[in-house]
Amino acid sequence: MGGRRRVRIVLAYDGTAYAGWQVQPRRPTVQGVLQHALATLHGGRTVAVRGAGRTDAGVHAVGQVADAEVELRMDDDRLLHALRAVLPHDVRPLEVGTVPARFHARRDARSKTYVYLIDRTPHGDPFLAGHALHVARALDVDAVRDALGRLPGRRDWSGFTAASCEIEDRVRTLEEASYEEDGRGVGRFRFRADGFLTYMVRNLVGTALDIGAGRFPPGRIDDILETGDRALGGPTARAHGLFLRRVEY
Protein backbone atom coordinates (compact mmCIF):
# COMPACT_ATOMS: atom_id res chain seq x y z
CA MET A 1 0.00 0.00 0.00
CA GLY A 2 1.28 3.46 -0.83
CA GLY A 3 0.32 6.63 -2.64
CA ARG A 4 -1.90 9.44 -1.42
CA ARG A 5 -3.88 8.61 1.72
CA ARG A 6 -4.66 9.75 5.26
CA VAL A 7 -2.77 8.03 8.05
CA ARG A 8 -3.30 7.83 11.81
CA ILE A 9 -0.10 8.09 13.85
CA VAL A 10 0.12 7.09 17.52
CA LEU A 11 2.94 8.83 19.36
CA ALA A 12 4.79 8.71 22.65
CA TYR A 13 6.91 11.69 23.64
CA ASP A 14 8.80 13.28 26.47
CA GLY A 15 7.53 16.85 26.53
CA THR A 16 10.40 18.28 28.59
CA ALA A 17 12.12 20.05 25.70
CA TYR A 18 8.94 21.22 23.97
CA ALA A 19 6.65 24.23 24.26
CA GLY A 20 3.68 21.88 23.98
CA TRP A 21 2.01 20.10 21.11
CA GLN A 22 0.82 22.99 18.95
CA VAL A 23 3.12 24.74 16.49
CA GLN A 24 4.44 28.07 17.79
CA PRO A 25 6.77 30.57 16.09
CA ARG A 26 10.44 30.05 16.93
CA ARG A 27 9.71 27.49 19.65
CA PRO A 28 10.13 23.69 19.49
CA THR A 29 6.84 21.78 19.55
CA VAL A 30 5.85 18.16 19.03
CA GLN A 31 3.51 18.99 16.15
CA GLY A 32 6.31 21.00 14.61
CA VAL A 33 8.88 18.19 14.69
CA LEU A 34 6.35 15.68 13.33
CA GLN A 35 5.45 18.01 10.46
CA HIS A 36 9.15 18.55 9.78
CA ALA A 37 9.75 14.78 9.71
CA LEU A 38 6.90 14.22 7.26
CA ALA A 39 8.12 17.12 5.12
CA THR A 40 11.57 15.49 5.01
CA LEU A 41 10.02 12.26 3.74
CA HIS A 42 8.10 14.27 1.11
CA GLY A 43 11.20 15.99 -0.23
CA GLY A 44 10.52 19.24 1.59
CA ARG A 45 6.81 19.59 0.82
CA THR A 46 4.74 20.86 3.74
CA VAL A 47 2.50 18.23 5.36
CA ALA A 48 -0.16 19.41 7.82
CA VAL A 49 -0.62 17.37 11.00
CA ARG A 50 -3.64 17.36 13.33
CA GLY A 51 -3.48 16.13 16.93
CA ALA A 52 -6.09 14.67 19.25
CA GLY A 53 -5.06 16.93 22.13
CA ARG A 54 -3.01 20.09 22.53
CA THR A 55 -0.75 19.09 25.41
CA ASP A 56 0.86 22.01 27.28
CA ALA A 57 4.55 22.83 27.56
CA GLY A 58 6.36 20.10 29.46
CA VAL A 59 3.48 17.61 29.31
CA HIS A 60 4.23 14.09 28.07
CA ALA A 61 2.27 11.50 26.11
CA VAL A 62 2.25 7.74 25.74
CA GLY A 63 -0.79 7.63 23.45
CA GLN A 64 -1.16 10.87 21.51
CA VAL A 65 -2.93 10.44 18.18
CA ALA A 66 -2.29 12.52 15.07
CA ASP A 67 -3.41 12.33 11.47
CA ALA A 68 -1.98 13.63 8.21
CA GLU A 69 -2.45 13.23 4.48
CA VAL A 70 0.64 11.67 2.95
CA GLU A 71 1.67 10.92 -0.62
CA LEU A 72 4.43 8.35 -0.42
CA ARG A 73 5.35 5.14 -2.17
CA MET A 74 5.66 3.17 1.04
CA ASP A 75 3.18 1.16 3.05
CA ASP A 76 2.22 1.91 6.65
CA ASP A 77 4.93 -0.30 8.15
CA ARG A 78 7.68 1.29 6.05
CA LEU A 79 6.35 4.75 6.91
CA LEU A 80 6.47 3.87 10.62
CA HIS A 81 10.11 2.86 10.34
CA ALA A 82 10.95 5.90 8.23
CA LEU A 83 9.45 8.22 10.85
CA ARG A 84 11.41 6.47 13.60
CA ALA A 85 14.57 7.19 11.63
CA VAL A 86 13.96 10.92 11.17
CA LEU A 87 12.16 11.95 14.37
CA PRO A 88 14.19 12.95 17.46
CA HIS A 89 14.76 10.44 20.24
CA ASP A 90 12.17 12.05 22.53
CA VAL A 91 9.31 11.71 20.01
CA ARG A 92 8.57 8.10 19.10
CA PRO A 93 5.93 6.89 16.63
CA LEU A 94 4.31 3.70 17.95
CA GLU A 95 1.80 2.93 15.20
CA VAL A 96 0.93 4.09 11.69
CA GLY A 97 -2.26 3.02 9.95
CA THR A 98 -4.24 4.12 6.91
CA VAL A 99 -7.67 5.52 7.84
CA PRO A 100 -10.65 6.88 5.89
CA ALA A 101 -10.08 10.30 4.35
CA ARG A 102 -12.69 11.82 6.67
CA PHE A 103 -10.84 10.78 9.86
CA HIS A 104 -10.02 13.69 12.19
CA ALA A 105 -7.82 12.96 15.22
CA ARG A 106 -9.45 15.59 17.43
CA ARG A 107 -13.07 15.75 16.27
CA ASP A 108 -13.54 11.98 16.10
CA ALA A 109 -12.13 11.29 19.57
CA ARG A 110 -14.76 9.92 21.98
CA SER A 111 -12.67 10.15 25.14
CA LYS A 112 -9.19 10.98 26.39
CA THR A 113 -7.39 9.63 29.43
CA TYR A 114 -4.75 11.57 31.32
CA VAL A 115 -2.53 10.23 34.09
CA TYR A 116 -0.68 12.41 36.58
CA LEU A 117 2.25 10.87 38.47
CA ILE A 118 3.45 11.84 41.92
CA ASP A 119 6.65 10.65 43.57
CA ARG A 120 5.82 9.65 47.16
CA THR A 121 9.36 8.66 48.20
CA PRO A 122 10.77 10.71 51.11
CA HIS A 123 14.03 11.44 49.28
CA GLY A 124 12.74 12.07 45.78
CA ASP A 125 13.53 9.48 43.11
CA PRO A 126 16.03 10.99 40.62
CA PHE A 127 14.69 8.73 37.89
CA LEU A 128 11.22 10.23 38.32
CA ALA A 129 12.36 13.85 38.63
CA GLY A 130 11.29 14.86 35.12
CA HIS A 131 8.11 12.81 35.05
CA ALA A 132 6.47 12.97 38.48
CA LEU A 133 5.72 15.66 41.05
CA HIS A 134 7.57 15.00 44.30
CA VAL A 135 5.10 15.00 47.22
CA ALA A 136 6.95 13.87 50.33
CA ARG A 137 4.47 15.24 52.89
CA ALA A 138 1.76 13.10 54.48
CA LEU A 139 -1.25 12.58 52.25
CA ASP A 140 -4.73 11.57 53.41
CA VAL A 141 -5.54 9.16 50.60
CA ASP A 142 -9.10 8.60 51.81
CA ALA A 143 -9.78 12.35 51.65
CA VAL A 144 -8.28 12.50 48.14
CA ARG A 145 -10.51 9.67 46.96
CA ASP A 146 -13.55 11.25 48.63
CA ALA A 147 -12.87 14.46 46.70
CA LEU A 148 -12.31 12.67 43.40
CA GLY A 149 -15.51 10.69 43.86
CA ARG A 150 -17.47 13.95 43.70
CA LEU A 151 -16.20 14.82 40.23
CA PRO A 152 -17.63 12.39 37.64
CA GLY A 153 -20.59 13.62 35.63
CA ARG A 154 -21.53 16.13 32.99
CA ARG A 155 -20.68 19.55 34.39
CA ASP A 156 -19.42 23.06 33.73
CA TRP A 157 -15.72 22.95 34.63
CA SER A 158 -15.09 26.72 34.77
CA GLY A 159 -13.80 26.39 38.34
CA PHE A 160 -11.01 24.08 37.20
CA THR A 161 -9.79 25.80 34.07
CA ALA A 162 -7.29 28.59 33.50
CA ALA A 163 -8.19 32.27 33.24
CA SER A 164 -6.62 32.16 29.78
CA CYS A 165 -9.08 29.50 28.53
CA GLU A 166 -10.82 30.90 25.45
CA ILE A 167 -13.42 28.13 25.11
CA GLU A 168 -16.93 29.38 25.82
CA ASP A 169 -18.64 26.00 26.19
CA ARG A 170 -17.01 24.54 29.30
CA VAL A 171 -19.37 21.62 29.80
CA ARG A 172 -17.65 18.24 29.63
CA THR A 173 -18.46 14.72 30.81
CA LEU A 174 -15.88 13.34 33.22
CA GLU A 175 -16.21 9.56 33.32
CA GLU A 176 -13.40 8.63 35.72
CA ALA A 177 -11.40 10.35 38.46
CA SER A 178 -9.26 8.05 40.59
CA TYR A 179 -6.05 7.83 42.61
CA GLU A 180 -3.91 4.77 43.31
CA GLU A 181 -0.49 4.09 44.84
CA ASP A 182 1.65 1.20 43.68
CA GLY A 183 3.47 0.49 46.96
CA ARG A 184 6.82 1.49 45.41
CA GLY A 185 6.47 5.21 45.96
CA VAL A 186 4.50 6.19 42.86
CA GLY A 187 0.98 7.62 43.01
CA ARG A 188 -1.23 7.88 39.93
CA PHE A 189 -4.17 10.18 39.35
CA ARG A 190 -6.28 9.06 36.39
CA PHE A 191 -8.92 11.13 34.59
CA ARG A 192 -11.05 10.09 31.60
CA ALA A 193 -13.47 12.46 29.87
CA ASP A 194 -14.93 13.37 26.50
CA GLY A 195 -12.75 16.49 26.58
CA PHE A 196 -10.61 18.66 28.83
CA LEU A 197 -10.14 22.41 29.25
CA THR A 198 -6.90 24.37 29.63
CA TYR A 199 -5.00 23.20 32.75
CA MET A 200 -8.09 21.28 33.89
CA VAL A 201 -6.29 18.10 34.94
CA ARG A 202 -3.44 19.99 36.59
CA ASN A 203 -5.92 22.13 38.55
CA LEU A 204 -7.85 19.04 39.64
CA VAL A 205 -4.62 17.44 40.86
CA GLY A 206 -3.46 20.57 42.67
CA THR A 207 -6.78 20.85 44.49
CA ALA A 208 -6.86 17.13 45.35
CA LEU A 209 -3.35 17.34 46.79
CA ASP A 210 -4.33 20.30 48.97
CA ILE A 211 -7.31 18.30 50.21
CA GLY A 212 -5.01 15.36 50.93
CA ALA A 213 -2.74 17.70 52.90
CA GLY A 214 -5.67 18.86 55.02
CA ARG A 215 -5.81 22.41 53.66
CA PHE A 216 -9.37 21.93 52.40
CA PRO A 217 -12.12 19.43 53.22
CA PRO A 218 -13.23 17.09 50.42
CA GLY A 219 -16.42 19.15 50.11
CA ARG A 220 -14.39 22.02 48.67
CA ILE A 221 -14.83 20.20 45.34
CA ASP A 222 -18.59 20.77 45.56
CA ASP A 223 -18.07 24.48 46.27
CA ILE A 224 -15.84 24.93 43.24
CA LEU A 225 -18.21 23.06 40.94
CA GLU A 226 -21.19 25.07 42.19
CA THR A 227 -19.60 28.52 42.02
CA GLY A 228 -17.15 28.07 39.15
CA ASP A 229 -14.66 30.03 41.26
CA ARG A 230 -11.11 28.97 40.41
CA ALA A 231 -9.78 30.92 43.41
CA LEU A 232 -11.35 28.35 45.77
CA GLY A 233 -9.11 25.58 44.47
CA GLY A 234 -5.49 24.58 44.96
CA PRO A 235 -2.53 25.57 42.80
CA THR A 236 -1.99 24.31 39.28
CA ALA A 237 0.16 21.17 39.52
CA ARG A 238 3.39 21.37 37.53
CA ALA A 239 3.30 20.13 33.95
CA HIS A 240 6.02 17.49 34.15
CA GLY A 241 3.86 14.93 35.99
CA LEU A 242 1.13 14.86 33.34
CA PHE A 243 0.78 12.27 30.56
CA LEU A 244 -1.80 11.93 27.80
CA ARG A 245 -2.36 8.22 28.28
CA ARG A 246 -4.93 7.22 25.68
CA VAL A 247 -7.37 8.51 23.07
CA GLU A 248 -10.40 6.41 22.22
CA TYR A 249 -12.48 6.56 19.04
N, C-alpha and C positions, 0 to 999 in steps of 0.2 A: 504494500500500500504506500502511496506517495502522492505527490501533486498538491493541488490547492485544497485545503480543508481546515476545519476548526478543531483545535486540540485542547484537551483539559490537562493541566499540569498540576500535580500535587507536590508541594514544596515543604521542606523543613529548613529553618534558618535560625541562626544566632543573630539577634537584632542589635547586639552591642554596638557595632560600628555604623549603624544606619539611623537616619533621621526618620525612620518609619517605613511603611510600605509605599505610600504614594509619592510619585515623582515630585521633586522640588528643585528649583533652580540652584545650581552650584552646591548641592548637598547630596551625599550618597544615600540612595534608597533601594529597597529590595526590588520594587517594580522597575526602577531604573536599570539595575544590573541585569535583570531578566530580559528587558527590552533590548539592552545592548548585546546580550548573548544571542538573542534571536536575530538581531540585525547582522551580527557577525556571520551567522550561518546563512543569511540571505544576501551575502555579498555587500553589506552596507545599507540595504534597504530598510527603512523604518518599519517595525512591526509593533502594533499597539497591543498592550496586554491589559486585561481586566482582572481584578482580584476579588475574592469573596469578602474580604474584610480589610479595612484600612488600619492595620496595627500601628500603634504610636511608636515614637522614637524609643529604642531600647527594648521593645517588646519582641519576644521570640515566637516561633511557630514550629509545630511538628506536623501540621496538617492543613496548611494554607492551600487554597485552590485558586488557580488562575486559568484563564482561557485566552487564546490568541488564534488568529487566522494565519496559517503558514502556507507556503508554496515551495515545497522541497521534495526532491526525489529520494526520499528515505522514509521507511515505515516508522511506526511509533517507537519501536524498540531501538532503532538506530538513532532516532531523534533524541530519545532519553539519554543514550550514551554520549551523543554529541554535546548535549547541554551540560552533562557532567564534566566534560572535558574543558568547556569554555567558561563555566560559571566559577566564581570564587569559592574557596573552601568552606566559607560560612553560609553559603546558600546552596542547598542540595536538592535537586529534583528527585522525587521518589517514584513517581509514575507519570507516564504520558499516554493518553488515549484519545483516539478520534471520537468526536461527539457530533450530534446534529448541528447544523449551521446556526440554528436559533438558540443554542445553549448560551447562557449568560451566568458567569460564576457568582455574581452577587445577587441578581434578581431571582435566580432559580433556587437559591439556597433556602431550605426549609428550617434549618436550625444551625446554630454554631455553639460549640463548647469551648469554654476557656478554663484553664487551670492556673491557679496562682500558688507558687511554692513558697513555704517559709522554712527557714533553717532553725530548728529548735535546740540545737546543741549549745551547751553553755559557752564554748570557746569560739564558735563560728567555724564552720567547715570551709577551708580554703577552696575546695573543689566545687562548692556551691555558691561562692561569693558573687559570681556574675549571673546567677540564675535562680536565686532564692533570697528573700528578705530575712535577715537574721533577727529573730525574736527570742532573746534569751530569757526575758522576764516570765514570771508565772502567768499562765493562761488558763482561764476557767473555760474548759472545753464545753461543758454543759451549757453555759451561758451563750457561747458562740453558736452552738447548734440550735438553741432556743431562738436566737435572733434570726438565723438563716431560715428556720422553719416558718417564719412569718412572711417570707418574701415571695414564694411561688404564686403565680397568678397573672392575670392580664391587668396591668396597671400603668399609670402615668409615672415615669421614673425621673421626673424633673429634679427631685431631691437628691438624686444620686448621679447627676451629670455635671459637666463642667459649665461654668459661666460662658465659655466660648462656644458651646454647642449651638450650631445654627439650625438644627432640625426642629421644625415646629411641632410635628406629630411625635410626641414622646411616649406614646403608649406601645408597650411591648409585652409579650407573654413570656414570663420566666418559668421554665418547666422544672428546673432543678437548681438547688442551692445547698451545697453540702460541705462538710469539713471532715477530713480523716487524717490520722497520724499513723506512720508505718512502723513505729517502734524503733526506728534507727535514726531518729532526729529530724525527719522530714514531715512537714504538715502540708496537706493539699486542700485548697479550696477548689470547688468545681461548680461552674455555672453553665447551664444550658438554656438557650432562649431562641426565639425566632429573630432576634436582632438585639444589638446593644448600642447604647449612646456613648458619646465621648467620655472617657475616663470612668464609665459606669462600673465596670468590674473592679477597678482599682479603688474607687470610692466605697463600694460595698465591702471590700476587704479591709480598708482602713477603719471603717466604722465597726465592723465585726471584731477587729483586733482591740479597739478601744473598749468595746463591751466585754471582751474576754479579760481585759486588764482591770475591769471594775470601774472604769470612768463613766460609763453609761449603763443603765439597766437594759435588758433585752428589748423592753417595750419602746426604747428610743426608735427602733425601726418603724413601729407603727406611727409615731409622731412625724417622722420624716416623710413617710408615704402619704400621710394625710395632709400635711401642710405644703409639701414640695420644697421645703426650706433646706437647702444644702448646708447652711451654717449650723444646723443641728447635728450634723454627722461628724465623723472622724476625718483625719487627714487623708489625702490621696496617697495610696500605697505606691511605692516606687515602681517604675516600669520593669525593672530587670527580673522580677519574679513572675511575670505574666507570660503565658503561652497560649496561642491559639491552637487548641488541641484537635478539633475536628469540625468539618463542615459537612452537613447532611443534605441530600437532595431528594 
